[in-house]
């Protein structure tokens, strides 16, 4: 699970609990101008997330960490129904695929220009 907060035109994606260990990441900070959009798309939740480097994947249970598939992406998802995709430009990651508490609220927050 990831919590999203904003401060000074920057979004802070904080990985919570044991997910920090599984994802080998605790926080990702992204300037607002690097976020293209946040959305949900079931088509992107495929069985194969890409080459894991580093991270944890137990198919059908959790995908957490860095995966390379059409670019470097960060995953932290256990429940696909609460997952969103954050498309980025000119950033270390191409996309963040993350589970959040309230997807609609977070997508509105990230998509507000």
C-alpha positions in Angstrom: 0.0 0.0 0.0 1.2 3.5 -0.9 0.1 6.8 0.6 0.3 9.9 -1.5 0.9 13.4 -0.1 1.9 16.7 -1.7 4.3 19.4 -0.6 5.6 22.4 -2.6 4.6 21.1 -6.1 6.1 17.7 -5.3 4.2 14.4 -4.7 5.6 12.0 -2.1 4.7 8.3 -2.6 5.4 6.6 0.7 5.4 2.8 0.8 3.8 1.5 3.9 4.6 -1.4 6.3 6.1 -4.6 5.0 5.8 -3.4 1.5 9.0 -1.4 2.1 10.9 -4.6 2.5 9.2 -6.4 -0.4 9.6 -3.4 -2.8 13.1 -2.5 -1.5 11.9 1.1 -1.5 10.4 3.4 1.2 9.6 6.6 -0.6 9.5 8.0 -4.1 9.4 11.8 -4.6 8.2 13.2 -7.9 7.8 16.8 -9.0 4.3 17.6 -10.2 5.4 18.6 -13.7 6.8 15.0 -14.3 3.3 13.4 -13.8 1.5 12.9 -17.1 -1.6 11.4 -15.7 -3.0 8.9 -13.2 -5.5 6.3 -14.3 -6.8 2.8 -13.9 -6.6 0.2 -16.7 -7.2 -3.5 -16.2 -5.3 -4.3 -19.4 -2.0 -3.2 -17.8 -2.3 -5.7 -14.9 -0.9 -8.6 -16.8 0.5 -11.8 -15.4 4.0 -10.9 -16.5 5.1 -7.6 -15.0 8.5 -7.6 -16.6 12.0 -8.5 -15.5 12.2 -8.0 -11.8 15.2 -5.9 -10.7 15.0 -5.8 -7.6 11.7 -6.6 -6.0 9.3 -9.3 -4.9 6.7 -11.1 -6.9 4.4 -13.9 -5.8 2.0 -14.3 -8.8 -1.6 -13.7 -7.7 -0.5 -12.3 -4.4 2.0 -9.4 -4.6 4.2 -7.5 -7.1 6.5 -5.0 -5.3 9.6 -3.3 -6.5 11.2 -2.4 -9.8 10.2 -4.2 -13.0 11.5 -3.6 -16.5 8.8 -3.9 -19.3 8.7 -1.2 -22.0 10.7 0.9 -19.5 11.5 0.8 -15.8 8.3 0.7 -13.7 7.7 0.6 -10.0 5.0 -1.8 -8.7 3.4 -2.1 -5.3 0.1 -4.0 -5.7 -1.7 -6.7 -3.8 -5.3 -5.7 -4.6 -5.8 -4.7 -8.3 -9.1 -3.1 -7.5 -7.4 -0.4 -5.5 -4.4 0.0 -7.9 -3.7 3.0 -10.1 -1.1 3.7 -12.8 0.8 7.0 -12.7 2.5 7.8 -16.0 5.6 9.8 -15.8 7.9 11.7 -18.2 11.6 12.3 -17.9 11.9 10.4 -14.6 13.8 7.3 -13.4 10.5 5.4 -13.6 8.3 5.4 -16.6 5.2 4.4 -14.5 4.2 3.8 -10.9 1.7 1.0 -10.6 0.6 1.3 -7.0 -2.2 0.3 -4.6 -3.7 3.2 -2.7 -6.5 3.4 -0.1 -8.9 5.4 -2.2 -8.1 5.3 -6.0 -10.6 8.0 -7.0 -9.3 10.6 -4.5 -5.6 9.9 -5.4 -6.3 10.1 -9.2 -8.1 13.4 -8.7 -5.2 14.7 -6.6 -2.6 13.7 -9.2 -4.5 14.8 -12.2 -5.3 18.3 -10.9 -3.1 20.7 -12.8 
